[in-house]
């Protein structure tokens, strides 16, 4: 299985969250952690982001 890494802009577009919200939620432990790619670049596993989205949908449905 090929693992795809999303850059920050792709994560923002996919989740509809802003950069500051992404990093705040990472700090809280409520959003997937980024992967260092070298220098100042980071990315997120697409599978982690999709799983997070599914969790958000599930928690909405449970409420």
Secondary structure as UniProt FT lines:
FT   STRAND          5..6
FT   HELIX           8..15
FT   HELIX           19..28
FT   STRAND          35..38
FT   TURN            39..40
FT   STRAND          41..45
FT   HELIX           46..62
//
